[in-house]
Amino acid sequence: VQFVESGGGLVQPGGSLRLSCQASGFTFSRYDMSWYRQAPGKEREWVARFNSASSRTYYKVSVKGRFTIARDNAKNTVYLQMNSLKPEDTAVYYCNTEPRVRAGYWGQGTQVTVSS
């Protein structure tokens, strides 16, 4: 099992970024996929989830209306479109399956920094 997150960077408040997570080593289409983030000095928190069976999406309240999770099963990839970014969105962003296909495993993440 492997997750490779990418697409992070430095962006000004109000800007946008699109994160990608390339997954491998399991049957991607069978799993819900989530994005998580971890800000400096804080615990990792859930951000968004894409249900594999229903295609319904779920969001942390603070990102709802600004972030959109999507997936491409043919590419084994999950995306997070982030608009209207705020400084409090600064964190390392990770993807993972729900439930965990590999207990305790996380990819390297991708750093998002929102600052003027």
DSSP file (Angstrom, degrees, kcal/mol; ACC not computed):
  #  RESIDUE AA STRUCTURE BP1 BP2  ACC     N-H-->O    O-->H-N    N-H-->O    O-->H-N    TCO  KAPPA ALPHA  PHI   PSI    X-CA   Y-CA   Z-CA
    1    1 A V              0   0    0      0, 0.0     2,-0.3     0, 0.0    24,-0.2   0.000 360.0 360.0 360.0 135.3    0.0    0.0    0.0
    2    2 A Q  E     -A   24   0A   0     22,-2.2    22,-1.9   103,-0.0     2,-0.4  -0.991 360.0-165.7-149.7 141.0    1.3    3.4   -0.9
    3    3 A F  E     -A   23   0A   0     -2,-0.3   105,-0.5    20,-0.2     2,-0.5  -0.996   4.9-169.7-122.5 131.9   -0.1    7.0   -1.0
    4    4 A V  E     -A   22   0A   0     18,-2.1    18,-2.4    -2,-0.4     2,-0.3  -0.928  10.0-165.1-123.6 106.5    1.8    9.7   -2.8
    5    5 A E  E     +A   21   0A   0     -2,-0.5     2,-0.3    16,-0.2    16,-0.2  -0.651  17.1 158.3 -90.9 145.6    0.4   13.2   -2.1
    6    6 A S  E     +A   20   0A   0     14,-2.5    14,-2.6    -2,-0.3   104,-0.1  -0.955  33.7  73.9-154.5 170.6    1.3   16.2   -4.2
    7    7 A G        +     0   0    0     -2,-0.3    11,-0.4     1,-0.3    -1,-0.1   0.357  61.5 131.3 103.6  -4.3    0.1   19.6   -5.3
    8    8 A G        +     0   0    0     12,-0.1     2,-0.3     9,-0.1    -1,-0.3  -0.109  21.3 127.9 -72.0 176.4    0.8   21.6   -2.2
    9    9 A G  E     -e  112   0B   0    102,-0.8   104,-2.8   101,-0.1     2,-0.5  -0.983  58.2 -51.1 165.4-169.1    2.7   24.9   -2.0
   10   10 A L  E     +e  113   0B   0     -2,-0.3     2,-0.3   102,-0.2   104,-0.2  -0.858  55.3 168.0 -98.5 127.8    2.6   28.5   -0.8
   11   11 A V  E     -e  114   0B   0    102,-2.7   104,-2.1    -2,-0.5     3,-0.1  -0.982  33.3-113.4-140.0 149.4   -0.5   30.5   -1.7
   12   12 A Q    >   -     0   0    0     -2,-0.3     3,-2.3   102,-0.2    73,-0.2  -0.444  51.2 -80.6 -77.3 154.6   -1.9   33.8   -0.6
   13   13 A P  T 3  S+     0   0    0      0, 0.0    73,-0.2     0, 0.0    -1,-0.1  -0.299 121.8  28.9 -52.9 136.8   -5.1   34.0    1.4
   14   14 A G  T 3  S+     0   0    0     71,-3.2    70,-0.6     1,-0.3    72,-0.1   0.297  99.3 119.6  91.1  -8.6   -8.0   33.7   -1.0
   15   15 A G    <   -     0   0    0     -3,-2.3    70,-2.3    70,-0.2     2,-0.3  -0.101  55.0-124.2 -82.7-176.3   -6.1   31.6   -3.4
   16   16 A S        +     0   0    0     67,-0.2     2,-0.3    68,-0.2    67,-0.2  -0.926  20.6 179.2-132.2 152.4   -6.6   28.0   -4.6
   17   17 A L  E     - B   0  82A   0     65,-2.1    65,-3.3    -2,-0.3     2,-0.5  -0.980  17.4-145.9-145.1 153.1   -4.7   24.8   -4.8
   18   18 A R  E     - B   0  81A   0    -11,-0.4     2,-0.3    -2,-0.3    63,-0.2  -0.971  17.5-160.1-122.8 115.9   -5.6   21.3   -6.1
   19   19 A L  E     - B   0  80A   0     61,-2.7    61,-2.0    -2,-0.5     2,-0.3  -0.653   3.8-161.8 -92.4 149.7   -4.1   18.4   -4.2
   20   20 A S  E     -AB   6  79A   0    -14,-2.6   -14,-2.5    -2,-0.3     2,-0.4  -0.958   7.8-164.6-128.5 149.7   -3.7   14.9   -5.6
   21   21 A C  E     -AB   5  78A   0     57,-1.8    57,-1.9    -2,-0.3     2,-0.6  -0.927   7.3-158.8-136.7 111.5   -3.1   11.6   -4.0
   22   22 A Q  E     -AB   4  77A   0    -18,-2.4   -18,-2.1    -2,-0.4     2,-0.3  -0.802  16.5-164.5 -90.1 120.6   -2.0    8.6   -6.1
   23   23 A A  E     +A    3   0A   0     53,-3.0     2,-0.3    -2,-0.6   -20,-0.2  -0.772  13.1 167.1-108.5 151.3   -2.8    5.3   -4.4
   24   24 A S  E     +A    2   0A   0    -22,-1.9   -22,-2.2    -2,-0.3     3,-0.1  -0.984  45.6  54.1-154.2 160.9   -1.5    1.9   -5.1
   25   25 A G  S    S+     0   0    0     -2,-0.3     2,-0.3   -24,-0.2    -1,-0.1   0.499  98.5  53.7  94.2   4.7   -1.3   -1.6   -3.6
   26   26 A F  S    S-     0   0    0    -24,-0.1     2,-1.4    -3,-0.0    -1,-0.2  -0.953  99.6 -78.5-157.4 171.6   -5.0   -2.2   -3.0
   27   27 A T    >   -     0   0    0     -2,-0.3     3,-1.7     1,-0.2     4,-0.3  -0.641  45.6-169.4 -82.5  93.7   -8.4   -2.1   -4.9
   28   28 A F  G >  S+     0   0    0     -2,-1.4     3,-1.8     1,-0.3    -1,-0.2   0.844  76.4  60.3 -54.5 -44.0   -8.9    1.6   -4.9
   29   29 A S  G 3  S+     0   0    0      1,-0.3    -1,-0.3    44,-0.2    44,-0.1   0.682  98.0  60.5 -64.9 -17.4  -12.5    1.6   -6.1
   30   30 A R  G <  S+     0   0    0     -3,-1.7     2,-0.4     2,-0.1    -1,-0.3   0.576  95.8  73.7 -86.6  -9.3  -13.7   -0.4   -3.1
   31   31 A Y  S <  S-     0   0    0     -3,-1.8     2,-0.1    -4,-0.3    69,-0.0  -0.849  76.5-125.3-113.5 139.3  -12.6    2.0   -0.5
   32   32 A D  E     -F   98   0B   0     66,-1.2    66,-2.0    -2,-0.4     2,-0.4  -0.494  34.3-144.6 -62.6 148.7  -13.9    5.4    0.7
   33   33 A M  E     -FG  97  50B   0     17,-1.7    17,-2.8    64,-0.2     2,-0.3  -0.967  17.1-172.5-123.4 140.2  -11.1    7.9    0.6
   34   34 A S  E     -FG  96  49B   0     62,-2.9    62,-2.0    -2,-0.4     2,-0.4  -0.907  17.8-139.1-126.7 155.9  -10.5   10.8    2.9
   35   35 A W  E     -FG  95  48B   0     13,-2.4    12,-2.9    -2,-0.3    13,-1.5  -0.929  24.0-178.7-107.6 140.7   -8.2   13.8    3.2
   36   36 A Y  E     -FG  94  46B   0     58,-3.3    58,-2.5    -2,-0.4     2,-0.3  -0.839   7.3-158.5-127.2 166.7   -6.7   14.7    6.5
   37   37 A R  E     -FG  93  45B   0      8,-2.5     8,-3.2    -2,-0.3     2,-0.4  -0.993   7.3-157.8-146.8 155.1   -4.4   17.5    7.6
   38   38 A Q  E     -F   92   0B   0     54,-2.1    54,-2.3    -2,-0.3     6,-0.2  -0.946  10.5-159.8-136.9 114.4   -2.0   18.2   10.4
   39   39 A A    >   -     0   0    0      4,-0.5     3,-2.3    -2,-0.4    52,-0.2  -0.529  44.3 -75.1 -86.6 157.9   -1.1   21.7   11.4
   40   40 A P  T 3  S+     0   0    0      0, 0.0    -1,-0.1     0, 0.0     3,-0.1  -0.287 118.5   5.1 -55.4 128.9    2.1   22.5   13.4
   41   41 A G  T 3  S+     0   0    0      1,-0.2     2,-0.3    -3,-0.1    -2,-0.0   0.523 114.4  99.5  76.8   5.4    1.7   21.5   17.0
   42   42 A K  S <  S-     0   0    0     -3,-2.3    -1,-0.2     1,-0.0     2,-0.1  -0.799  75.9-101.9-122.4 163.7   -1.7   20.0   16.5
   43   43 A E        -     0   0    0     -2,-0.3    -4,-0.5     1,-0.1     2,-0.1  -0.443  48.5 -90.9 -78.4 156.7   -3.2   16.5   16.0
   44   44 A R        -     0   0    0     -6,-0.2     2,-0.3    -2,-0.1    -6,-0.2  -0.445  49.3-163.3 -65.5 139.2   -4.1   15.3   12.6
   45   45 A E  E     -G   37   0B   0     -8,-3.2    -8,-2.5    -2,-0.1     2,-0.2  -0.943  21.0-109.1-130.3 149.8   -7.7   16.0   11.7
   46   46 A W  E     +G   36   0B   0     -2,-0.3   -10,-0.3   -10,-0.2     3,-0.1  -0.505  33.3 172.5 -74.3 143.4  -10.2   14.7    9.2
   47   47 A V  E     -     0   0B   0    -12,-2.9    13,-2.9     1,-0.4     2,-0.3   0.725  56.7  -9.3-118.7 -47.6  -11.1   17.2    6.4
   48   48 A A  E     -GH  35  59B   0    -13,-1.5   -13,-2.4    11,-0.2    -1,-0.4  -0.993  51.0-157.3-158.4 155.5  -13.2   15.4    3.7
   49   49 A R  E     -GH  34  58B   0      9,-2.3     9,-2.2    -2,-0.3     2,-0.5  -0.999   6.1-155.4-142.4 142.3  -14.5   12.0    2.6
   50   50 A F  E     -GH  33  57B   0    -17,-2.8   -17,-1.7    -2,-0.3     2,-0.4  -0.973  21.0-137.4-118.9 116.7  -15.7   10.5   -0.6
   51   51 A N     >  -     0   0    0      5,-3.2     4,-1.6    -2,-0.5   -19,-0.1  -0.587   7.2-152.4 -76.0 127.1  -18.0    7.5   -0.3
   52   52 A S  T  4 S+     0   0    0     -2,-0.4    -1,-0.1     1,-0.2   -21,-0.1   0.836  89.7  41.3 -71.6 -32.9  -17.1    4.8   -2.8
   53   53 A A  T  4 S+     0   0    0      1,-0.1    -1,-0.2   -23,-0.1    -2,-0.0   0.905 129.2  23.4 -83.3 -43.3  -20.5    3.2   -3.1
   54   54 A S  T  4 S-     0   0    0      2,-0.1    -2,-0.2     0, 0.0    -1,-0.1   0.619  90.7-131.8 -99.1 -14.8  -22.8    6.3   -3.2
   55   55 A S     <  +     0   0    0     -4,-1.6     2,-0.2     1,-0.3    -3,-0.1   0.632  55.8 149.5  65.1  15.4  -20.4    9.0   -4.4
   56   56 A R        -     0   0    0     -6,-0.1    -5,-3.2    -5,-0.1     2,-0.3  -0.495  35.0-146.4 -75.1 151.3  -21.6   11.1   -1.5
   57   57 A T  E     -H   50   0B   0     -7,-0.2     2,-0.3    -2,-0.2    -7,-0.2  -0.894  10.9-164.9-121.3 151.6  -19.1   13.6   -0.1
   58   58 A Y  E     -H   49   0B   0     -9,-2.2    -9,-2.3    -2,-0.3     2,-0.3  -0.976   7.5-165.9-136.9 146.0  -18.7   14.8    3.5
   59   59 A Y  E     -H   48   0B   0     -2,-0.3   -11,-0.2   -11,-0.2     2,-0.1  -0.968  29.7-106.0-137.9 147.6  -16.7   17.8    4.8
   60   60 A K    >>  -     0   0    0    -13,-2.9     3,-1.7    -2,-0.3     4,-1.3  -0.473  44.2-117.2 -60.3 141.5  -15.4   19.3    8.0
   61   61 A V  T 34 S+     0   0    0      1,-0.3     3,-0.5     2,-0.2    -1,-0.1   0.867 110.9  57.8 -55.5 -39.8  -17.6   22.2    8.8
   62   62 A S  T 34 S+     0   0    0      1,-0.2    -1,-0.3     3,-0.0   -15,-0.0   0.639 113.7  37.5 -71.5 -12.9  -14.8   24.8    8.5
   63   63 A V  T X> S+     0   0    0     -3,-1.7     3,-2.5   -16,-0.2     4,-2.2   0.527  83.6 122.1-112.4  -9.6  -14.0   23.8    4.9
   64   64 A K  B 3< S+c   67   0A   0     -4,-1.3     4,-0.1    -3,-0.5   -16,-0.0  -0.303  81.1  18.8 -59.4 132.5  -17.5   23.1    3.6
   65   65 A G  T 34 S+     0   0    0      2,-0.5    -1,-0.3     1,-0.0     3,-0.1   0.229 124.9  58.7  90.5 -14.0  -18.3   25.3    0.6
   66   66 A R  T <4 S+     0   0    0     -3,-2.5    17,-2.1     1,-0.2     2,-0.3   0.691  99.6  52.8-113.5 -33.4  -14.6   26.0    0.0
   67   67 A F  E  <  -cD  64  82A   0     -4,-2.2    -2,-0.5    15,-0.2     2,-0.4  -0.794  60.2-166.4-108.1 148.2  -13.1   22.5   -0.6
   68   68 A T  E     - D   0  81A   0     13,-2.4    13,-3.0    -2,-0.3     2,-0.4  -0.986   6.9-154.5-134.8 124.9  -14.2   19.8   -3.0
   69   69 A I  E     + D   0  80A   0     -2,-0.4     2,-0.3    11,-0.2    11,-0.2  -0.797  22.5 165.1 -96.6 140.2  -13.1   16.1   -2.9
   70   70 A A  E     - D   0  79A   0      9,-1.6     9,-3.3    -2,-0.4     2,-0.3  -0.943  16.5-155.3-145.7 164.9  -13.2   14.1   -6.0
   71   71 A R  E     - D   0  78A   0     -2,-0.3     2,-0.4     7,-0.3     7,-0.2  -0.989  13.1-154.9-145.4 155.0  -11.8   10.8   -7.2
   72   72 A D  E >>> - D   0  77A   0      5,-2.9     5,-1.9    -2,-0.3     3,-1.0  -0.912   8.4-170.8-128.3 101.9  -10.8    9.0  -10.5
   73   73 A N  G >45S+     0   0    0     -2,-0.4     3,-0.5     1,-0.3   -44,-0.2   0.810  85.8  60.4 -66.0 -28.9  -11.0    5.3  -10.0
   74   74 A A  G 345S+     0   0    0      1,-0.2    -1,-0.3    -3,-0.1   -45,-0.0   0.797 114.6  35.6 -67.4 -26.5   -9.3    4.7  -13.4
   75   75 A K  G <45S-     0   0    0     -3,-1.0    -1,-0.2     2,-0.2    -2,-0.2   0.370 104.2-126.9-106.3   2.5   -6.3    6.6  -12.1
   76   76 A N  T <<5 +     0   0    0     -4,-0.6   -53,-3.0    -3,-0.5     2,-0.4   0.901  67.3 133.8  51.7  43.5   -6.4    5.4   -8.5
   77   77 A T  E   < -BD  22  72A   0     -5,-1.9    -5,-2.9   -55,-0.2     2,-0.4  -0.968  44.3-162.9-131.7 139.0   -6.3    9.0   -7.5
   78   78 A V  E     -BD  21  71A   0    -57,-1.9   -57,-1.8    -2,-0.4     2,-0.3  -0.943  16.2-159.2-117.2 144.4   -8.2   11.2   -5.1
   79   79 A Y  E     -BD  20  70A   0     -9,-3.3    -9,-1.6    -2,-0.4     2,-0.4  -0.811  13.7-158.2-121.3 157.5   -8.2   15.0   -5.4
   80   80 A L  E     -BD  19  69A   0    -61,-2.0   -61,-2.7    -2,-0.3     2,-0.6  -0.889   8.9-161.5-137.2 108.1   -8.9   17.9   -3.1
   81   81 A Q  E     -BD  18  68A   0    -13,-3.0   -13,-2.4    -2,-0.4     2,-0.5  -0.793  12.4-166.7 -86.9 122.7   -9.7   21.2   -4.7
   82   82 A M  E     +BD  17  67A   0    -65,-3.3   -65,-2.1    -2,-0.6     2,-0.3  -0.950  10.5 173.5-119.0 117.3   -9.2   24.0   -2.2
   83   83 A N        +     0   0    0    -17,-2.1   -67,-0.2    -2,-0.5   -68,-0.2  -0.756  60.0  24.1-116.7 164.5  -10.6   27.5   -2.9
   84   84 A S  S    S-     0   0    0    -70,-0.6    -1,-0.2    -2,-0.3   -68,-0.2   0.900  85.1-159.7  49.0  48.0  -10.8   30.6   -0.8
   85   85 A L        -     0   0    0    -70,-2.3   -71,-3.2    -3,-0.2   -70,-0.2  -0.244   8.3-159.2 -64.9 145.9   -7.8   29.4    1.3
   86   86 A K    >   -     0   0    0    -73,-0.2     3,-2.3   -72,-0.1     4,-0.3  -0.845  32.1-109.2-121.5 157.2   -7.3   30.9    4.7
   87   87 A P  G >  S+     0   0    0      0, 0.0     3,-1.8     0, 0.0    27,-0.3   0.842 117.5  63.3 -55.1 -32.2   -4.1   31.0    6.9
   88   88 A E  G 3  S+     0   0    0      1,-0.3   -49,-0.0   -49,-0.0    -3,-0.0   0.564  89.2  68.7 -72.8  -5.6   -5.8   28.4    9.2
   89   89 A D  G <  S+     0   0    0     -3,-2.3    -1,-0.3    25,-0.1     2,-0.2   0.520  71.0 121.5 -84.1  -6.3   -5.8   25.9    6.4
   90   90 A T    <   +     0   0    0     -3,-1.8     2,-0.3    -4,-0.3    23,-0.2  -0.407  40.8 105.4 -60.9 123.5   -2.0   25.8    6.6
   91   91 A A  E    S- I   0 112B   0     21,-1.9    21,-2.8    -2,-0.2     2,-0.5  -0.968  76.0 -81.7-178.1 171.0   -1.0   22.2    7.3
   92   92 A V  E     -FI  38 111B   0    -54,-2.3   -54,-2.1    -2,-0.3     2,-0.4  -0.885  48.9-145.5 -91.2 128.4    0.5   19.0    5.9
   93   93 A Y  E     +FI  37 110B   0     17,-2.8    17,-1.8    -2,-0.5     2,-0.3  -0.810  20.1 179.3-104.3 136.2   -2.3   17.2    3.9
   94   94 A Y  E     -F   36   0B   0    -58,-2.5   -58,-3.3    -2,-0.4     2,-0.3  -0.910  16.3-145.6-129.7 154.2   -2.6   13.5    3.7
   95   95 A C  E     +F   35   0B   0     -2,-0.3    12,-0.5   -60,-0.2     2,-0.3  -0.843  23.9 162.7-113.0 160.5   -5.0   11.0    2.1
   96   96 A N  E     -F   34   0B   0    -62,-2.0   -62,-2.9    -2,-0.3     2,-0.1  -0.976  35.1 -97.9-165.1 165.9   -6.1    7.6    3.5
   97   97 A T  E     -F   33   0B   0     -2,-0.3   -64,-0.2   -64,-0.2     5,-0.1  -0.481  38.3-107.6 -86.7 160.6   -8.7    4.9    3.1
   98   98 A E  E    S+F   32   0B   0    -66,-2.0   -66,-1.2    -2,-0.1     2,-0.2  -0.964 111.2  22.2-129.0 113.5  -11.8    4.5    5.3
   99   99 A P  S    S-     0   0    0      0, 0.0     2,-0.2     0, 0.0    -1,-0.1   0.676 116.9 -98.1 -72.2 176.3  -11.4    2.1    7.0
  100  100 A R        -     0   0    0      1,-0.2     3,-0.3    -2,-0.2    -2,-0.1  -0.400  27.3-163.7 -64.9 127.1   -7.6    1.8    6.9
  101  101 A V  S    S+     0   0    0      1,-0.3     2,-0.4    -2,-0.2    -1,-0.2   0.732  90.3  28.9 -80.1 -22.7   -6.3   -0.7    4.4
  102  102 A R  S >  S-     0   0    0      3,-0.2     3,-2.0    -5,-0.1    -1,-0.3  -0.882  95.2-126.9-139.4 104.3   -3.0   -0.6    6.2
  103  103 A A  T 3  S+     0   0    0     -2,-0.4     3,-0.1    -3,-0.3    -2,-0.0  -0.215  88.0   3.5 -56.5 130.9   -3.1    0.2    9.9
  104  104 A G  T 3  S+     0   0    0      1,-0.2     2,-0.4     0, 0.0    -1,-0.3   0.424  96.3 131.7  80.1  -1.1   -0.9    3.0   11.0
  105  105 A Y    <   +     0   0    0     -3,-2.0     2,-0.3  -103,-0.0    -1,-0.2  -0.711  24.7 167.1 -94.0 135.7    0.3    3.9    7.5
  106  106 A W        -     0   0    0     -2,-0.4   -10,-0.1    -3,-0.1  -103,-0.0  -0.985  30.0-122.9-136.0 147.6    0.4    7.4    6.2
  107  107 A G        -     0   0    0    -12,-0.5  -103,-0.1    -2,-0.3     3,-0.1   0.011  42.2 -89.3 -72.3-170.2    2.1    8.8    3.1
  108  108 A Q        -     0   0    0   -105,-0.5  -104,-0.1     1,-0.1    -1,-0.1   0.668  62.8-144.7 -80.2 -15.4    4.6   11.7    3.2
  109  109 A G        -     0   0    0   -106,-0.2     2,-0.4   -14,-0.1   -15,-0.2   0.020   9.0 -98.7  76.1 171.8    1.9   14.3    2.8
  110  110 A T  E     - I   0  93B   0    -17,-1.8   -17,-2.8  -104,-0.1     2,-0.3  -0.999  30.7-123.9-134.1 131.8    2.0   17.6    0.9
  111  111 A Q  E     - I   0  92B   0     -2,-0.4  -102,-0.8   -19,-0.2     2,-0.5  -0.573  22.1-170.6 -81.2 129.2    2.6   20.9    2.6
  112  112 A V  E     -eI   9  91B   0    -21,-2.8   -21,-1.9    -2,-0.3     2,-0.5  -0.985   4.4-176.5-116.7 123.7    0.1   23.7    2.2
  113  113 A T  E     -e   10   0B   0   -104,-2.8  -102,-2.7    -2,-0.5     2,-0.7  -0.980   7.8-167.3-124.2 121.4    1.0   27.1    3.4
  114  114 A V  E     +e   11   0B   0     -2,-0.5     2,-0.3   -27,-0.3  -102,-0.2  -0.918  33.9 130.9-110.6 110.1   -1.4   30.0    3.2
  115  115 A S              0   0    0   -104,-2.1    -2,-0.1    -2,-0.7   -29,-0.0  -0.994 360.0 360.0-159.0 147.3    0.3   33.3    3.9
  116  116 A S              0   0    0     -2,-0.3  -104,-0.1  -104,-0.2    -1,-0.1   0.417 360.0 360.0 -93.0 360.0    0.7   36.8    2.5
